[in-house]
C-alpha cells in the first residue's frame, strides 16, 4: 500500500468521530490533506492542524489557553465574525480540546 493511501486511510479512520474533524489545539476544521500538521518524521498528524503543529512540535509552544483564545478571537474577527460570537465560540470550544483539557488549570501547556 502506498504512503498516500496509508495516510488517507489513517485520516479517514480518525475522522469517524467529530472530535477528530477539528484541530485539538485551535478548533480549526480539517478536511483536506493540507489542513493537517506534521510529525517529526514528516508524516501527517491527524490531531492538529498545520497552523498549530509542524514537525512534531507546537508552533505556539508556551502559549496559555487564555492567550490561545484571545488569538482565535482576533482571527475570527478578521474573518468577519463578531467579537461576541467569536468569544463565545472560543470559550465554549477550546477548553474541551485535547491539548487544553489535560492541563487546563495550569497557565502554560507544553506537550
Beta strands, then each sheet from edge to edge (+ up, - down):
strand 1: 36-38
strand 2: 44-49
strand 3: 53-54
strand 4: 57-58
sheet 1: 1+ 2-
sheet 2: 3+ 4-
end
